[in-house]
Amino acid sequence: MSFTVPSDHQHRPATVIGAGTLGRRIALMLATRGGEVRVYDPAGQQRDAAATYVRENLDAVAATVDGGSPGTVSTTDDLATAVDGAWLVVEAVPEKLDLKTQVFGELDALAPADAILASNSSSYASRLFLDRVTHPERVLNVHFYMPPKQNAVDVMSSGKTDRDVLDFVMATLPEYGVLPFEAKRESTGFIFNRVWAAIKRECLELVAEGVATPQDVDGMFQANTGMKGGPFRMMDQVGLDVVLDIEEHYAAEHPEYPEGPRTLLRDYIDRGRLGVKSGVGFYDDYPQP
């Protein structure tokens, strides 16, 4: 089935579903072109934190985008209000397949007929969310990393995505200071995340085996690559609960993967060490939330 892409996206709001670590960062980037961005989340504390994050960073980030100017970001706990008139809706809820399936069914029913429905899922292909979707031709993966510093974006078809939607997204996203790369075939983990997953899993296994500490691994990573951070710092930023969800999904597809990395993550999570979001993770030097 063919799909007519939005012809007036510059004058319509974009919507982010989920105000967590990545949701608020996606909202930040979508607000760099002077337009309106709405963030939906049922949790008031999350909405407030997202609004504060965007407000504190928008002017500086918009200045780095060619032709950029600060837009406006509002938050709501009403899904219909959030998607009203939107040209793009980006889902950024936790990595739970049943939750994402429910969300996409609701978005398909509520969003404008020409709105593009994108999943920020880092490990699930969007074809898995289509059970309650009537118009799968407008659904795809648009996976962000950690903007505004890591601005690559994976774009991947659901298998039923209209080619015009893919071409439109590839051409339009650079307007917002991000760099899209298309996965030409379905790939769990898309492009960069498959490389990152292998590095992350081996680093976790090193610590699980008692070979090294997280700090040792990050220290060697910095010394040998010249990067400022390391895999464990990066996992703390993402959230160890999110990292575990992703690892569980990979392991379901690859039962040969070692259990050690997931056992290590569960131990930290059970002790309330979720990373930056909880104030402690593999490191103890984060501000208390």
HUDAGI-V832202 format. One record per residue. N is the residue number from 1. PHI is phi in degrees with one decimal (NA if undefined). OMEGA is omega in whole degrees, -180 to 180 (999 if undefined). Layout:
N_PHI_OMEGA ; N_PHI_OMEGA
//
This chain:
1_NA_-179 ; 2_-78.0_-177 ; 3_-137.4_178 ; 4_-95.2_-177 ; 5_-73.5_180 ; 6_-59.7_180 ; 7_-101.8_-173 ; 8_-136.7_-173 ; 9_-63.0_-179 ; 10_-64.5_-175 ; 11_-110.9_-179 ; 12_-126.3_180 ; 13_-72.2_168 ; 14_-111.9_-174 ; 15_-128.1_175 ; 16_-117.4_180 ; 17_-100.7_-177 ; 18_114.2_-174 ; 19_-105.9_-178 ; 20_-75.7_-174 ; 21_-52.9_-178 ; 22_-83.9_-179 ; 23_-56.1_-178 ; 24_-69.5_178 ; 25_-73.7_175 ; 26_-63.0_178 ; 27_-59.2_178 ; 28_-57.4_-178 ; 29_-68.0_180 ; 30_-68.9_180 ; 31_-93.4_-175 ; 32_-87.8_-179 ; 33_-111.8_175 ; 34_81.7_-178 ; 35_-96.0_-178 ; 36_-101.5_175 ; 37_-126.3_177 ; 38_-117.1_178 ; 39_-118.5_177 ; 40_-101.7_172 ; 41_-161.4_179 ; 42_-72.2_-176 ; 43_-95.3_-179 ; 44_-61.1_-179 ; 45_-63.4_178 ; 46_-65.2_179 ; 47_-60.6_-179 ; 48_-63.5_-180 ; 49_-64.6_179 ; 50_-65.2_-180 ; 51_-62.1_179 ; 52_-64.6_-180 ; 53_-60.0_-179 ; 54_-64.7_-179 ; 55_-58.9_-176 ; 56_-75.7_-173 ; 57_-115.9_-169 ; 58_-63.5_-177 ; 59_-58.8_-177 ; 60_-67.6_-178 ; 61_-72.1_179 ; 62_-59.7_180 ; 63_-68.0_180 ; 64_-90.7_-178 ; 65_-95.0_-180 ; 66_-59.7_-178 ; 67_76.7_-176 ; 68_-78.5_172 ; 69_-154.8_-176 ; 70_-62.2_175 ; 71_-98.7_179 ; 72_-123.7_177 ; 73_-127.2_176 ; 74_-122.4_-180 ; 75_-124.5_-179 ; 76_-155.5_174 ; 77_-108.8_178 ; 78_-112.1_-173 ; 79_-65.3_-180 ; 80_-61.8_177 ; 81_-64.6_-177 ; 82_-62.2_-174 ; 83_-97.3_-178 ; 84_-58.4_177 ; 85_78.7_-174 ; 86_-69.4_174 ; 87_-92.1_-180 ; 88_-140.2_174 ; 89_-124.5_-180 ; 90_-108.5_177 ; 91_-82.6_179 ; 92_-137.9_179 ; 93_-94.1_-178 ; 94_-56.7_-175 ; 95_-76.4_177 ; 96_-121.5_-172 ; 97_-61.8_-179 ; 98_-66.0_178 ; 99_-65.7_-179 ; 100_-64.9_178 ; 101_-61.5_178 ; 102_-62.8_-178 ; 103_-61.6_-178 ; 104_-69.2_174 ; 105_-61.7_179 ; 106_-68.9_180 ; 107_-64.2_-180 ; 108_-62.3_-180 ; 109_-79.0_-171 ; 110_-101.1_-173 ; 111_-75.3_176 ; 112_-54.4_-174 ; 113_-61.2_-179 ; 114_-102.0_179 ; 115_-73.2_176 ; 116_-88.8_-178 ; 117_-109.0_-173 ; 118_-120.5_175 ; 119_-104.7_174 ; 120_-87.1_-178 ; 121_-52.4_-179 ; 122_-93.3_-176 ; 123_-137.7_-180 ; 124_-105.9_173 ; 125_-70.8_-176 ; 126_-67.5_176 ; 127_-61.3_-178 ; 128_-78.9_-177 ; 129_-105.0_-167 ; 130_-94.1_-174 ; 131_-57.2_-177 ; 132_-110.5_-177 ; 133_-101.5_179 ; 134_-86.6_-176 ; 135_-121.9_-178 ; 136_-67.3_-178 ; 137_-66.4_-180 ; 138_-107.3_-178 ; 139_-102.7_178 ; 140_-159.6_171 ; 141_-89.6_169 ; 142_-131.4_-170 ; 143_-101.1_177 ; 144_-89.1_177 ; 145_-97.4_-179 ; 146_-135.2_178 ; 147_-66.3_10 ; 148_-90.0_-180 ; 149_-89.7_179 ; 150_-113.4_-167 ; 151_-103.5_173 ; 152_-72.0_179 ; 153_-136.7_173 ; 154_-84.4_174 ; 155_-121.7_-177 ; 156_-146.3_180 ; 157_-65.9_172 ; 158_-81.5_-173 ; 159_98.3_178 ; 160_-123.3_-178 ; 161_-68.3_176 ; 162_-63.3_-180 ; 163_-59.8_179 ; 164_-63.4_178 ; 165_-65.7_179 ; 166_-60.4_-180 ; 167_-63.0_-180 ; 168_-64.2_-180 ; 169_-64.5_180 ; 170_-62.0_-179 ; 171_-80.7_-171 ; 172_-91.6_-175 ; 173_-56.9_178 ; 174_-59.1_176 ; 175_-61.0_-176 ; 176_-104.1_173 ; 177_78.6_177 ; 178_-120.6_-172 ; 179_-118.4_-178 ; 180_-83.6_174 ; 181_-131.2_-176 ; 182_-92.8_169 ; 183_-79.4_-172 ; 184_-75.1_176 ; 185_-135.6_178 ; 186_-60.8_-176 ; 187_-148.5_175 ; 188_-66.2_-174 ; 189_96.2_177 ; 190_59.3_-174 ; 191_-107.1_-175 ; 192_-64.3_-176 ; 193_-65.3_175 ; 194_-67.7_176 ; 195_-68.0_-179 ; 196_-62.5_-179 ; 197_-60.6_180 ; 198_-66.0_179 ; 199_-65.3_-178 ; 200_-59.3_-177 ; 201_-64.2_-180 ; 202_-69.5_177 ; 203_-63.8_178 ; 204_-62.6_-180 ; 205_-66.6_177 ; 206_-58.0_-180 ; 207_-72.0_180 ; 208_-60.9_179 ; 209_-80.7_-178 ; 210_81.3_-179 ; 211_-74.2_-176 ; 212_-153.7_174 ; 213_-92.9_175 ; 214_-55.8_-179 ; 215_-67.2_177 ; 216_-64.6_-180 ; 217_-61.4_-180 ; 218_-64.7_179 ; 219_-61.6_179 ; 220_-69.8_178 ; 221_-60.8_179 ; 222_-66.6_-178 ; 223_-64.2_-174 ; 224_-92.1_-179 ; 225_-113.5_-176 ; 226_80.8_178 ; 227_-75.9_-178 ; 228_-77.9_-179 ; 229_-108.2_179 ; 230_-159.3_-176 ; 231_-57.9_-177 ; 232_-75.1_173 ; 233_-61.6_-179 ; 234_-65.1_178 ; 235_-65.1_176 ; 236_-60.7_179 ; 237_-67.0_-179 ; 238_-67.7_-175 ; 239_109.9_-174 ; 240_-67.9_175 ; 241_-66.3_177 ; 242_-68.3_178 ; 243_-59.1_180 ; 244_-65.6_178 ; 245_-55.9_-180 ; 246_-65.6_-180 ; 247_-63.8_178 ; 248_-63.3_180 ; 249_-67.5_177 ; 250_-59.0_-177 ; 251_-65.7_178 ; 252_-64.0_178 ; 253_-84.4_-176 ; 254_-130.3_-178 ; 255_-63.2_178 ; 256_-77.4_-180 ; 257_-67.0_-178 ; 258_-67.2_-180 ; 259_-81.5_-174 ; 260_-50.6_-179 ; 261_-58.9_-179 ; 262_-72.7_177 ; 263_-63.0_179 ; 264_-62.0_180 ; 265_-63.1_180 ; 266_-62.1_180 ; 267_-62.5_179 ; 268_-65.3_-179 ; 269_-63.8_-180 ; 270_-61.5_179 ; 271_-93.4_178 ; 272_76.6_-179 ; 273_-97.1_-175 ; 274_-98.8_-176 ; 275_107.6_-176 ; 276_-56.2_-175 ; 277_-63.6_179 ; 278_-106.8_180 ; 279_93.6_177 ; 280_-144.2_176 ; 281_-152.1_170 ; 282_-70.3_177 ; 283_-118.2_-176 ; 284_-110.9_-168 ; 285_-106.2_178 ; 286_-95.1_174 ; 287_-60.9_177 ; 288_-72.1_-178 ; 289_-70.3_999
//
